[in-house]
Amino acid sequence: MSPGRTTTLLLVLLDALAVFLLFNFFGWTRNFAHWNDPILAPLLLPMGMHFLAVYLIDGYNPRTDMMSVTYTSLHAIALVFVLLFTLLLTFAVISAGFPLQGSRFVTTSACLCLIPVTLLYRRTFYQRQQAQRQQRYFMFLGSPESCIAFKAECQKTGMTQSVLYATHSTFARGFTQPNAGTSAPPFGDVAHYLEEYEGNLDAIILRESSSELPQAVAQKLMELHFSGVPTYTLELFHEVYWRKIPLYRLNQTWLFQEGFQIAREPVFERLKRLNDITLASLGLLLALPLLPFAAAAIWLGDRGPIFFRQPRVGKNRKLFNIVKLRTMRTGAAAGADYTAVGDKRITRLGQFLRNTRLDEVPQLWNVLVGDMSLIGPRAEWVKLVADYEQQIPCYHFRHLVKPGITGWAQVNYPYGANLEDTMRKLEYDLYYIRYFSFVLDASIVLKTIHIMLFGKGR
């Protein structure tokens, strides 16, 4: 078993043990449980909820940075939802007689204590992995040009692992040295790297040009792959490690690959639509008491319109008017196409509405009438889409699904303010379109809550 799978299995077992011990400890303090007769079967409910929530935030993925503030907040948010859903199911759904109904204190205390306890050993495992990873490597095998491009991508994504950049005479043929301002990685011969670092390789990344590989190198890669050192194509590495689709692989036949459940199976789209209607209705009901105050404050600020409407491009290029609470001064929308940090067009109240995301509440109406979904690619302005479709090949693929209030690109990449940002966000949008699932949607919801609580994004 690989070290990564071993770590995942240990985390699952430790989580199960933590749930068992904490529930029984607090049950014992309330004479609700006894150590000679512990609570067992009823714990399948909170334990199952815990496994699902932690899985959604990649808490069982050895590659997740368990030391980061982002993961810490996501972990806390996920386990708070475990508490809320466990209480809801225990006291509002399950019929009387369920053992956990004997004490809300036990469930609440155990779930809250699970947050620091489960974080503690995750951080311990991660620190140990980091110490070991200093002597572990990824090896990228490709042409010098592709090595330089891969190094730049690693820097953009914040990848910290050491990478060996390998090439050989066939790949290097016709290579011209990069400009003086370009920082090229040190290249090594692939045969030498495979011999010297064979026992220290975590993975090998292969640029999609296997026909150019010497027979001996291809044979060695095959042996390593079957001995437990995975070999990824560069496209697959993007999808597995960075969870996005690299734009260089796009062409007009890309859509005919595996995946695309939401586009190919009507049942998924209908279930998603039912979910959108239910949650959008609930969201509007919850926000209804706040909207009159927000509307009054906007109108009193400058006597301008309360709502902002703008034509956006929806599914299959169908146009619709998006509705938001106005956050800019009257007439300011005619300025720059993108908002910037400290944008003078945004009012003080508008900045508050943006930070709290209250300005986006009226979009729930767009969801109800079917123009949008709760989760999907960002709904872009008609003017910008016309430019993007001319400059970005296959940009129109993102119009296969309904745009969303939040989405995979929105929670993984900051606000797009130029063409380069748009291209990077498109990679995440295409990953969502190809690998849509309700589990991925749930993960996006948790990450969106994290962003809202900590005021990230614009």
C-alpha positions as a Markdown table, in Angstrom:
| # | Residue | x | y | z |
|---|---|---|---|---|
| 1 | Met | 0.0 | 0.0 | 0.0 |
| 2 | Ser | 1.3 | 3.5 | -0.9 |
| 3 | Pro | 2.2 | 6.0 | 1.8 |
| 4 | Gly | -0.7 | 8.2 | 0.7 |
| 5 | Arg | -3.3 | 5.5 | 1.0 |
| 6 | Thr | -1.8 | 4.4 | 4.4 |
| 7 | Thr | -2.2 | 8.0 | 5.7 |
| 8 | Thr | -5.8 | 8.1 | 4.4 |
| 9 | Leu | -6.7 | 4.9 | 6.1 |
| 10 | Leu | -5.1 | 6.0 | 9.4 |
| 11 | Leu | -7.0 | 9.2 | 9.3 |
| 12 | Val | -10.3 | 7.4 | 8.7 |
| 13 | Leu | -9.6 | 5.0 | 11.6 |
| 14 | Leu | -8.6 | 7.9 | 13.9 |
| 15 | Asp | -11.7 | 9.8 | 13.0 |
| 16 | Ala | -13.9 | 6.8 | 13.8 |
| 17 | Leu | -12.0 | 6.3 | 17.1 |
| 18 | Ala | -12.3 | 10.0 | 18.0 |
| 19 | Val | -16.1 | 10.0 | 17.4 |
| 20 | Phe | -16.5 | 6.9 | 19.5 |
| 21 | Leu | -14.4 | 8.2 | 22.4 |
| 22 | Leu | -15.7 | 11.7 | 22.6 |
| 23 | Phe | -19.4 | 10.7 | 22.4 |
| 24 | Asn | -18.9 | 8.1 | 25.0 |
| 25 | Phe | -16.9 | 10.4 | 27.2 |
| 26 | Phe | -19.5 | 13.2 | 27.3 |
| 27 | Gly | -22.2 | 10.5 | 27.6 |
| 28 | Trp | -20.4 | 9.2 | 30.7 |
| 29 | Thr | -20.3 | 12.7 | 32.2 |
| 30 | Arg | -24.0 | 12.9 | 31.9 |
| 31 | Asn | -24.7 | 9.3 | 33.0 |
| 32 | Phe | -25.9 | 8.8 | 29.4 |
| 33 | Ala | -23.5 | 6.1 | 28.7 |
| 34 | His | -21.2 | 3.7 | 30.6 |
| 35 | Trp | -17.8 | 2.4 | 29.6 |
| 36 | Asn | -19.0 | -1.2 | 30.2 |
| 37 | Asp | -21.9 | -0.6 | 27.9 |
| 38 | Pro | -20.7 | 2.1 | 25.4 |
| 39 | Ile | -22.8 | 3.8 | 22.7 |
| 40 | Leu | -22.0 | 2.0 | 19.4 |
| 41 | Ala | -24.7 | 1.6 | 16.7 |
| 42 | Pro | -26.2 | 5.1 | 17.2 |
| 43 | Leu | -22.8 | 6.6 | 16.4 |
| 44 | Leu | -23.1 | 5.5 | 12.8 |
| 45 | Leu | -25.1 | 8.6 | 12.1 |
| 46 | Pro | -22.6 | 11.3 | 13.3 |
| 47 | Met | -19.7 | 9.1 | 12.1 |
| 48 | Gly | -21.1 | 8.9 | 8.6 |
| 49 | Met | -21.8 | 12.6 | 8.6 |
| 50 | His | -18.3 | 13.2 | 9.8 |
| 51 | Phe | -16.7 | 11.1 | 7.1 |
| 52 | Leu | -18.7 | 12.8 | 4.3 |
| 53 | Ala | -18.0 | 16.3 | 5.5 |
| 54 | Val | -14.3 | 15.8 | 5.9 |
| 55 | Tyr | -14.1 | 14.0 | 2.5 |
| 56 | Leu | -15.8 | 17.0 | 0.9 |
| 57 | Ile | -13.0 | 19.4 | 2.0 |
| 58 | Asp | -10.3 | 16.9 | 1.0 |
| 59 | Gly | -9.5 | 16.1 | 4.7 |
| 60 | Tyr | -8.5 | 12.6 | 3.7 |
| 61 | Asn | -6.2 | 13.7 | 0.9 |
| 62 | Pro | -2.6 | 13.5 | 1.9 |
| 63 | Arg | -1.8 | 16.3 | -0.5 |
| 64 | Thr | -4.0 | 18.8 | 1.3 |
| 65 | Asp | -2.1 | 21.5 | 3.3 |
| 66 | Met | -3.5 | 20.7 | 6.8 |
| 67 | Met | -1.5 | 23.5 | 8.3 |
| 68 | Ser | -3.1 | 26.3 | 6.3 |
| 69 | Val | -5.6 | 28.8 | 7.7 |
| 70 | Thr | -7.9 | 28.0 | 4.8 |
| 71 | Tyr | -8.1 | 24.3 | 5.6 |
| 72 | Thr | -8.5 | 25.0 | 9.3 |
| 73 | Ser | -11.5 | 27.2 | 8.7 |
| 74 | Leu | -13.0 | 24.7 | 6.2 |
| 75 | His | -12.5 | 21.9 | 8.7 |
| 76 | Ala | -14.3 | 23.9 | 11.4 |
| 77 | Ile | -17.1 | 24.9 | 9.1 |
| 78 | Ala | -17.6 | 21.3 | 7.9 |
| 79 | Leu | -17.8 | 19.9 | 11.4 |
| 80 | Val | -20.2 | 22.6 | 12.5 |
| 81 | Phe | -22.5 | 21.4 | 9.7 |
| 82 | Val | -22.0 | 17.8 | 11.0 |
| 83 | Leu | -23.3 | 19.0 | 14.3 |
| 84 | Leu | -26.3 | 20.9 | 12.8 |
| 85 | Phe | -27.3 | 18.0 | 10.5 |
| 86 | Thr | -26.9 | 15.4 | 13.3 |
| 87 | Leu | -29.1 | 17.4 | 15.6 |
| 88 | Leu | -31.6 | 18.0 | 12.8 |
| 89 | Leu | -31.8 | 14.3 | 11.9 |
| 90 | Thr | -31.8 | 13.1 | 15.5 |
| 91 | Phe | -34.5 | 15.4 | 16.9 |
| 92 | Ala | -36.6 | 16.3 | 13.9 |
| 93 | Val | -36.5 | 13.3 | 11.5 |
| 94 | Ile | -35.7 | 10.1 | 13.4 |
| 95 | Ser | -38.6 | 8.8 | 15.4 |
| 96 | Ala | -38.6 | 8.7 | 19.2 |
| 97 | Gly | -36.5 | 6.1 | 20.9 |
| 98 | Phe | -33.2 | 6.8 | 19.1 |
| 99 | Pro | -30.5 | 6.7 | 21.9 |
| 100 | Leu | -28.9 | 10.0 | 21.0 |
| 101 | Gln | -32.1 | 11.8 | 21.7 |
| 102 | Gly | -31.4 | 11.5 | 25.4 |
| 103 | Ser | -29.0 | 14.5 | 25.4 |
| 104 | Arg | -28.3 | 17.4 | 23.1 |
| 105 | Phe | -25.4 | 18.3 | 25.3 |
| 106 | Val | -23.6 | 15.1 | 24.4 |
| 107 | Thr | -24.0 | 15.5 | 20.7 |
| 108 | Thr | -23.1 | 19.2 | 20.7 |
| 109 | Ser | -20.0 | 18.9 | 23.0 |
| 110 | Ala | -18.7 | 15.8 | 21.2 |
| 111 | Cys | -19.0 | 17.4 | 17.7 |
| 112 | Leu | -17.4 | 20.7 | 18.8 |
| 113 | Cys | -14.5 | 18.9 | 20.5 |
| 114 | Leu | -14.0 | 16.9 | 17.3 |
| 115 | Ile | -12.8 | 20.1 | 15.6 |
| 116 | Pro | -9.5 | 20.6 | 17.5 |
| 117 | Val | -8.9 | 16.9 | 18.1 |
| 118 | Thr | -9.2 | 15.8 | 14.5 |
| 119 | Leu | -7.2 | 18.8 | 13.4 |
| 120 | Leu | -4.4 | 18.0 | 15.8 |
| 121 | Tyr | -3.5 | 14.6 | 14.4 |
| 122 | Arg | -4.0 | 15.8 | 10.8 |
| 123 | Arg | -1.4 | 18.5 | 11.4 |
| 124 | Thr | 0.9 | 16.0 | 13.0 |
| 125 | Phe | 0.7 | 13.7 | 10.0 |
| 126 | Tyr | 1.1 | 16.6 | 7.6 |
| 127 | Gln | 4.3 | 17.9 | 9.3 |
| 128 | Arg | 5.8 | 14.5 | 9.2 |
| 129 | Gln | 5.0 | 14.2 | 5.5 |
| 130 | Gln | 6.5 | 17.6 | 4.8 |
| 131 | Ala | 9.7 | 16.5 | 6.6 |
| 132 | Gln | 9.9 | 13.4 | 4.5 |
| 133 | Arg | 8.8 | 15.2 | 1.3 |
| 134 | Gln | 12.0 | 17.3 | 1.3 |
| 135 | Gln | 13.8 | 14.2 | 0.0 |
| 136 | Arg | 11.0 | 13.2 | -2.4 |
| 137 | Tyr | 10.6 | 14.5 | -6.0 |
| 138 | Phe | 8.3 | 14.8 | -8.9 |
| 139 | Met | 10.0 | 14.3 | -12.2 |
| 140 | Phe | 8.7 | 16.2 | -15.3 |
| 141 | Leu | 9.7 | 14.7 | -18.6 |
| 142 | Gly | 9.3 | 16.8 | -21.7 |
| 143 | Ser | 10.8 | 19.3 | -24.1 |
| 144 | Pro | 12.7 | 22.2 | -22.6 |
| 145 | Glu | 9.9 | 24.5 | -23.6 |
| 146 | Ser | 7.3 | 22.4 | -21.8 |
| 147 | Cys | 9.6 | 22.2 | -18.7 |
| 148 | Ile | 9.7 | 26.0 | -18.6 |
| 149 | Ala | 5.9 | 26.2 | -19.0 |
| 150 | Phe | 5.4 | 23.6 | -16.2 |
| 151 | Lys | 7.7 | 25.5 | -13.9 |
| 152 | Ala | 5.6 | 28.6 | -14.4 |
| 153 | Glu | 2.4 | 26.7 | -13.7 |
| 154 | Cys | 3.8 | 25.3 | -10.5 |
| 155 | Gln | 4.6 | 28.8 | -9.3 |
| 156 | Lys | 1.1 | 30.0 | -10.2 |
| 157 | Thr | -0.6 | 27.2 | -8.3 |
| 158 | Gly | 1.8 | 27.5 | -5.2 |
| 159 | Met | 3.1 | 24.0 | -5.6 |
| 160 | Thr | 5.9 | 23.4 | -3.0 |
| 161 | Gln | 7.2 | 19.9 | -4.0 |
| 162 | Ser | 10.7 | 19.7 | -5.5 |
| 163 | Val | 10.5 | 19.0 | -9.3 |
| 164 | Leu | 13.2 | 17.4 | -11.4 |
| 165 | Tyr | 13.1 | 18.7 | -15.0 |
| 166 | Ala | 14.2 | 15.9 | -17.3 |
| 167 | Thr | 14.7 | 15.9 | -21.1 |
| 168 | His | 16.7 | 14.1 | -23.7 |
| 169 | Ser | 18.3 | 14.7 | -27.1 |
| 170 | Thr | 15.1 | 14.0 | -29.1 |
| 171 | Phe | 13.1 | 16.5 | -27.0 |
| 172 | Ala | 15.9 | 19.1 | -27.0 |
| 173 | Arg | 16.3 | 19.2 | -30.8 |
| 174 | Gly | 15.6 | 22.6 | -32.2 |
| 175 | Phe | 15.2 | 24.2 | -28.7 |
| 176 | Thr | 16.1 | 27.9 | -28.6 |
| 177 | Gln | 17.2 | 29.4 | -25.3 |
| 178 | Pro | 14.5 | 31.5 | -23.6 |
| 179 | Asn | 14.8 | 35.2 | -23.2 |
| 180 | Ala | 17.3 | 36.5 | -20.6 |
| 181 | Gly | 14.4 | 37.5 | -18.3 |
| 182 | Thr | 13.0 | 33.9 | -18.3 |
| 183 | Ser | 14.0 | 31.7 | -15.4 |
| 184 | Ala | 14.6 | 28.3 | -17.0 |
| 185 | Pro | 14.7 | 25.3 | -14.7 |
| 186 | Pro | 17.9 | 23.2 | -14.6 |
| 187 | Phe | 17.5 | 20.3 | -17.0 |
| 188 | Gly | 18.8 | 16.8 | -16.6 |
| 189 | Asp | 19.0 | 13.8 | -18.8 |
| 190 | Val | 16.0 | 11.5 | -18.2 |
| 191 | Ala | 18.1 | 8.3 | -18.0 |
| 192 | His | 20.4 | 9.8 | -15.4 |
| 193 | Tyr | 17.5 | 11.0 | -13.3 |
| 194 | Leu | 15.7 | 7.7 | -13.4 |
| 195 | Glu | 18.8 | 5.9 | -12.2 |
| 196 | Glu | 19.8 | 8.4 | -9.5 |
| 197 | Tyr | 16.4 | 9.2 | -8.0 |
| 198 | Glu | 14.5 | 6.0 | -8.6 |
| 199 | Gly | 13.8 | 5.4 | -4.9 |
| 200 | Asn | 12.9 | 9.0 | -4.2 |
| 201 | Leu | 10.2 | 9.7 | -6.9 |
| 202 | Asp | 6.6 | 10.3 | -5.8 |
| 203 | Ala | 5.3 | 10.7 | -9.4 |
| 204 | Ile | 6.4 | 11.2 | -13.0 |
| 205 | Ile | 4.7 | 13.7 | -15.2 |
| 206 | Leu | 4.9 | 13.1 | -18.9 |
| 207 | Arg | 4.2 | 15.6 | -21.6 |
| 208 | Glu | 1.8 | 14.1 | -24.1 |
| 209 | Ser | 4.5 | 13.0 | -26.6 |
| 210 | Ser | 5.2 | 9.4 | -25.7 |
| 211 | Ser | 6.0 | 8.5 | -29.3 |
| 212 | Glu | 9.2 | 10.5 | -29.0 |
| 213 | Leu | 10.4 | 8.6 | -26.0 |
| 214 | Pro | 13.3 | 6.2 | -26.5 |
| 215 | Gln | 12.3 | 2.6 | -26.0 |
| 216 | Ala | 14.6 | 2.1 | -23.0 |
| 217 | Val | 13.1 | 5.1 | -21.2 |
| 218 | Ala | 9.5 | 4.0 | -22.0 |
| 219 | Gln | 10.3 | 0.6 | -20.6 |
| 220 | Lys | 11.7 | 2.0 | -17.4 |
| 221 | Leu | 8.7 | 4.3 | -16.9 |
| 222 | Met | 6.4 | 1.2 | -17.3 |
| 223 | Glu | 8.4 | -0.7 | -14.7 |
| 224 | Leu | 8.3 | 2.2 | -12.2 |
| 225 | His | 4.5 | 2.7 | -12.8 |
| 226 | Phe | 3.8 | -0.9 | -12.0 |
| 227 | Ser | 6.1 | -0.8 | -8.9 |
| 228 | Gly | 4.1 | 2.0 | -7.4 |
| 229 | Val | 5.5 | 5.2 | -8.8 |
| 230 | Pro | 2.6 | 6.7 | -10.8 |
| 231 | Thr | 3.2 | 8.2 | -14.2 |
| 232 | Tyr | 0.7 | 10.9 | -15.2 |
| 233 | Thr | 0.3 | 12.6 | -18.5 |
| 234 | Leu | 0.4 | 16.4 | -18.0 |
| 235 | Glu | -3.3 | 16.7 | -18.6 |
| 236 | Leu | -4.1 | 14.0 | -16.0 |
| 237 | Phe | -1.7 | 15.7 | -13.5 |
| 238 | His | -3.6 | 19.0 | -13.9 |
| 239 | Glu | -6.9 | 17.1 | -13.2 |
| 240 | Val | -5.7 | 15.0 | -10.3 |
| 241 | Tyr | -3.4 | 17.5 | -8.4 |
| 242 | Trp | -4.8 | 20.9 | -9.5 |
| 243 | Arg | -8.4 | 19.8 | -10.4 |
| 244 | Lys | -8.6 | 21.8 | -13.6 |
| 245 | Ile | -8.4 | 21.2 | -17.3 |
| 246 | Pro | -5.3 | 22.6 | -19.1 |
| 247 | Leu | -6.3 | 24.8 | -22.0 |
| 248 | Tyr | -3.6 | 23.5 | -24.3 |
| 249 | Arg | -5.5 | 20.2 | -24.5 |
| 250 | Leu | -8.7 | 21.7 | -25.8 |
| 251 | Asn | -10.0 | 21.2 | -29.3 |
| 252 | Gln | -13.4 | 20.7 | -30.9 |
| 253 | Thr | -13.4 | 16.9 | -30.0 |
| 254 | Trp | -12.6 | 17.4 | -26.3 |
| 255 | Leu | -16.3 | 17.2 | -25.4 |
| 256 | Phe | -16.6 | 13.7 | -26.7 |
| 257 | Gln | -14.4 | 12.3 | -23.9 |
| 258 | Glu | -15.5 | 10.5 | -20.8 |
| 259 | Gly | -17.4 | 12.6 | -18.2 |
| 260 | Phe | -19.9 | 15.4 | -18.7 |
| 261 | Gln | -22.7 | 13.7 | -16.8 |
| 262 | Ile | -24.6 | 16.9 | -16.3 |
| 263 | Ala | -24.6 | 17.5 | -20.1 |
| 264 | Arg | -25.3 | 14.0 | -21.2 |
| 265 | Glu | -27.8 | 12.7 | -18.6 |
| 266 | Pro | -31.1 | 14.6 | -18.2 |
| 267 | Val | -31.7 | 13.0 | -14.8 |
| 268 | Phe | -28.7 | 14.9 | -13.3 |
| 269 | Glu | -29.9 | 18.2 | -14.7 |
| 270 | Arg | -33.4 | 17.6 | -13.4 |
| 271 | Leu | -32.2 | 16.7 | -9.9 |
| 272 | Lys | -29.9 | 19.8 | -9.9 |
| 273 | Arg | -32.9 | 22.0 | -11.0 |
| 274 | Leu | -35.0 | 20.6 | -8.2 |
| 275 | Asn | -32.2 | 21.3 | -5.7 |
| 276 | Asp | -31.8 | 24.9 | -7.1 |
| 277 | Ile | -35.6 | 25.6 | -6.7 |
| 278 | Thr | -35.6 | 24.3 | -3.1 |
| 279 | Leu | -32.5 | 26.1 | -1.9 |
| 280 | Ala | -33.2 | 29.3 | -3.8 |
| 281 | Ser | -36.7 | 29.6 | -2.3 |
| 282 | Leu | -35.3 | 28.9 | 1.2 |
| 283 | Gly | -32.5 | 31.5 | 0.6 |
| 284 | Leu | -35.0 | 34.2 | -0.5 |
| 285 | Leu | -37.2 | 33.5 | 2.6 |
| 286 | Leu | -34.3 | 33.8 | 4.9 |
| 287 | Ala | -33.0 | 37.0 | 3.3 |
| 288 | Leu | -36.5 | 38.6 | 2.9 |
| 289 | Pro | -36.3 | 40.5 | 6.3 |
| 290 | Leu | -33.0 | 42.1 | 5.3 |
| 291 | Leu | -33.9 | 43.2 | 1.8 |
| 292 | Pro | -36.2 | 46.1 | 2.6 |
| 293 | Phe | -33.5 | 47.6 | 4.9 |
| 294 | Ala | -30.8 | 47.2 | 2.2 |
| 295 | Ala | -33.1 | 48.6 | -0.5 |
| 296 | Ala | -34.0 | 51.6 | 1.6 |
| 297 | Ala | -30.3 | 52.3 | 2.4 |
| 298 | Ile | -29.4 | 52.2 | -1.3 |
| 299 | Trp | -32.2 | 54.5 | -2.3 |
| 300 | Leu | -31.5 | 57.0 | 0.5 |
| 301 | Gly | -27.8 | 57.1 | -0.4 |
| 302 | Asp | -28.2 | 58.8 | -3.8 |
| 303 | Arg | -31.9 | 58.4 | -4.7 |
| 304 | Gly | -30.8 | 56.1 | -7.5 |
| 305 | Pro | -32.2 | 52.7 | -8.6 |
| 306 | Ile | -32.1 | 49.9 | -6.0 |
| 307 | Phe | -31.3 | 47.1 | -8.4 |
| 308 | Phe | -28.5 | 46.6 | -11.0 |
| 309 | Arg | -29.4 | 44.8 | -14.2 |
| 310 | Gln | -27.0 | 43.7 | -16.9 |
| 311 | Pro | -27.3 | 41.3 | -19.8 |
| 312 | Arg | -25.4 | 38.1 | -19.3 |
| 313 | Val | -24.8 | 35.0 | -21.3 |
| 314 | Gly | -26.5 | 31.8 | -20.0 |
| 315 | Lys | -26.7 | 28.2 | -21.1 |
| 316 | Asn | -26.5 | 27.6 | -24.8 |
| 317 | Arg | -25.7 | 31.3 | -25.2 |
| 318 | Lys | -29.2 | 32.4 | -24.2 |
| 319 | Leu | -29.2 | 36.0 | -22.9 |
| 320 | Phe | -30.8 | 37.0 | -19.7 |
| 321 | Asn | -30.7 | 40.0 | -17.4 |
| 322 | Ile | -28.9 | 39.4 | -14.1 |
| 323 | Val | -30.3 | 41.2 | -11.0 |
| 324 | Lys | -28.2 | 42.4 | -8.1 |
| 325 | Leu | -28.5 | 45.1 | -5.5 |
| 326 | Arg | -26.7 | 48.2 | -6.8 |
| 327 | Thr | -23.3 | 48.8 | -5.3 |
| 328 | Met | -21.9 | 51.4 | -7.6 |
| 329 | Arg | -22.7 | 55.1 | -8.0 |
| 330 | Thr | -25.4 | 55.9 | -10.6 |
| 331 | Gly | -23.8 | 55.8 | -14.1 |
| 332 | Ala | -20.5 | 54.4 | -12.9 |
| 333 | Ala | -21.1 | 51.0 | -14.6 |
| 334 | Ala | -20.2 | 52.7 | -17.9 |
| 335 | Gly | -16.5 | 52.9 | -16.7 |
| 336 | Ala | -13.9 | 50.1 | -16.7 |
| 337 | Asp | -15.0 | 46.6 | -17.5 |
| 338 | Tyr | -13.6 | 45.2 | -14.3 |
| 339 | Thr | -13.7 | 46.4 | -10.7 |
| 340 | Ala | -10.4 | 46.9 | -8.9 |
| 341 | Val | -9.4 | 46.9 | -5.3 |
| 342 | Gly | -10.4 | 50.3 | -3.9 |
| 343 | Asp | -12.6 | 51.0 | -6.9 |
| 344 | Lys | -13.9 | 54.6 | -6.5 |
| 345 | Arg | -17.2 | 53.7 | -8.3 |
| 346 | Ile | -18.3 | 51.5 | -5.4 |
| 347 | Thr | -20.2 | 53.3 | -2.6 |
| 348 | Arg | -19.5 | 52.7 | 1.0 |
| 349 | Leu | -22.7 | 50.8 | 1.4 |
| 350 | Gly | -21.9 | 48.9 | -1.8 |
| 351 | Gln | -18.6 | 47.8 | -0.4 |
| 352 | Phe | -20.4 | 46.4 | 2.7 |
| 353 | Leu | -23.0 | 44.6 | 0.4 |
| 354 | Arg | -20.2 | 43.1 | -1.6 |
| 355 | Asn | -18.2 | 42.0 | 1.4 |
| 356 | Thr | -21.3 | 40.3 | 2.9 |
| 357 | Arg | -22.5 | 39.0 | -0.5 |
| 358 | Leu | -25.9 | 40.6 | 0.2 |
| 359 | Asp | -25.8 | 42.3 | -3.2 |
| 360 | Glu | -26.1 | 38.8 | -4.8 |
| 361 | Val | -29.3 | 37.8 | -3.0 |
| 362 | Pro | -31.5 | 39.0 | -5.9 |
| 363 | Gln | -29.8 | 36.5 | -8.2 |
| 364 | Leu | -31.8 | 33.8 | -6.4 |
| 365 | Trp | -34.7 | 35.1 | -8.4 |
| 366 | Asn | -32.6 | 34.3 | -11.6 |
| 367 | Val | -32.2 | 30.8 | -10.2 |
| 368 | Leu | -35.9 | 30.4 | -9.5 |
| 369 | Val | -36.9 | 31.4 | -13.1 |
| 370 | Gly | -34.3 | 29.1 | -14.6 |
| 371 | Asp | -31.7 | 31.6 | -16.0 |
| 372 | Met | -29.1 | 30.4 | -13.5 |
| 373 | Ser | -28.1 | 27.6 | -11.1 |
| 374 | Leu | -26.8 | 28.0 | -7.6 |
| 375 | Ile | -23.5 | 26.4 | -8.7 |
| 376 | Gly | -21.9 | 26.8 | -12.1 |
| 377 | Pro | -19.5 | 29.0 | -14.1 |
| 378 | Arg | -19.8 | 32.7 | -13.5 |
| 379 | Ala | -22.4 | 34.5 | -15.6 |
| 380 | Glu | -20.3 | 36.8 | -17.8 |
| 381 | Trp | -21.3 | 40.2 | -19.3 |
| 382 | Val | -22.3 | 39.9 | -23.0 |
| 383 | Lys | -19.7 | 42.5 | -24.0 |
| 384 | Leu | -16.8 | 40.5 | -22.3 |
| 385 | Val | -18.0 | 37.2 | -23.7 |
| 386 | Ala | -17.8 | 38.5 | -27.3 |
| 387 | Asp | -14.1 | 39.4 | -26.7 |
| 388 | Tyr | -13.3 | 36.2 | -24.9 |
| 389 | Glu | -14.7 | 34.0 | -27.6 |
| 390 | Gln | -12.5 | 35.7 | -30.2 |
| 391 | Gln | -9.3 | 35.4 | -28.0 |
| 392 | Ile | -9.8 | 32.1 | -26.1 |
| 393 | Pro | -10.2 | 28.9 | -28.2 |
| 394 | Cys | -13.2 | 26.8 | -27.0 |
| 395 | Tyr | -14.3 | 29.4 | -24.5 |
| 396 | His | -17.9 | 28.7 | -25.6 |
| 397 | Phe | -17.7 | 25.2 | -23.9 |
| 398 | Arg | -18.5 | 26.9 | -20.6 |
| 399 | His | -22.0 | 27.7 | -22.0 |
| 400 | Leu | -22.9 | 24.0 | -21.9 |
| 401 | Val | -24.3 | 24.5 | -18.5 |
| 402 | Lys | -26.2 | 27.2 | -16.6 |
| 403 | Pro | -24.1 | 29.9 | -15.0 |
| 404 | Gly | -24.0 | 29.9 | -11.2 |
| 405 | Ile | -23.9 | 32.3 | -8.2 |
| 406 | Thr | -20.9 | 30.4 | -7.0 |
| 407 | Gly | -18.8 | 27.7 | -8.7 |
| 408 | Trp | -15.5 | 25.7 | -8.8 |
| 409 | Ala | -13.6 | 28.6 | -10.5 |
| 410 | Gln | -14.9 | 31.2 | -8.0 |
| 411 | Val | -13.8 | 29.2 | -4.9 |
| 412 | Asn | -10.4 | 28.2 | -6.4 |
| 413 | Tyr | -9.2 | 31.4 | -8.2 |
| 414 | Pro | -9.5 | 35.1 | -7.2 |
| 415 | Tyr | -11.6 | 37.6 | -9.0 |
| 416 | Gly | -10.7 | 37.8 | -12.7 |
| 417 | Ala | -9.5 | 41.2 | -13.8 |
| 418 | Asn | -7.9 | 40.5 | -17.2 |
| 419 | Leu | -7.7 | 38.0 | -20.1 |
| 420 | Glu | -5.1 | 35.9 | -18.3 |
| 421 | Asp | -7.3 | 35.5 | -15.2 |
| 422 | Thr | -10.2 | 34.6 | -17.4 |
| 423 | Met | -8.2 | 31.8 | -19.1 |
| 424 | Arg | -7.1 | 30.4 | -15.7 |
| 425 | Lys | -10.7 | 30.5 | -14.4 |
| 426 | Leu | -11.9 | 28.7 | -17.6 |
| 427 | Glu | -9.7 | 25.8 | -16.7 |
| 428 | Tyr | -11.6 | 25.3 | -13.4 |
| 429 | Asp | -14.9 | 25.9 | -15.1 |
| 430 | Leu | -14.2 | 23.1 | -17.6 |
| 431 | Tyr | -13.2 | 20.7 | -14.9 |
| 432 | Tyr | -16.5 | 21.4 | -13.2 |
| 433 | Ile | -18.4 | 20.8 | -16.5 |
| 434 | Arg | -16.6 | 17.6 | -17.1 |
| 435 | Tyr | -16.6 | 16.1 | -13.6 |
| 436 | Phe | -19.8 | 17.5 | -12.2 |
| 437 | Ser | -21.3 | 15.6 | -9.2 |
| 438 | Phe | -23.4 | 16.5 | -6.2 |
| 439 | Val | -20.4 | 15.7 | -4.0 |
| 440 | Leu | -18.4 | 18.4 | -5.9 |
| 441 | Asp | -21.3 | 20.8 | -5.5 |
| 442 | Ala | -21.3 | 20.2 | -1.7 |
| 443 | Ser | -17.6 | 20.8 | -1.6 |
| 444 | Ile | -18.1 | 24.1 | -3.4 |
| 445 | Val | -20.9 | 25.1 | -0.9 |
| 446 | Leu | -18.5 | 24.6 | 2.0 |
| 447 | Lys | -15.7 | 26.6 | 0.3 |
| 448 | Thr | -18.1 | 29.4 | -0.6 |
| 449 | Ile | -19.2 | 29.6 | 3.1 |
| 450 | His | -15.5 | 29.9 | 4.0 |
| 451 | Ile | -15.0 | 32.7 | 1.5 |
| 452 | Met | -18.1 | 34.6 | 2.7 |
| 453 | Leu | -17.1 | 34.3 | 6.4 |
| 454 | Phe | -13.5 | 35.6 | 5.8 |
| 455 | Gly | -14.4 | 38.2 | 3.2 |
| 456 | Lys | -12.3 | 36.8 | 0.4 |
| 457 | Gly | -12.9 | 37.6 | -3.3 |
| 458 | Arg | -14.9 | 40.5 | -4.8 |
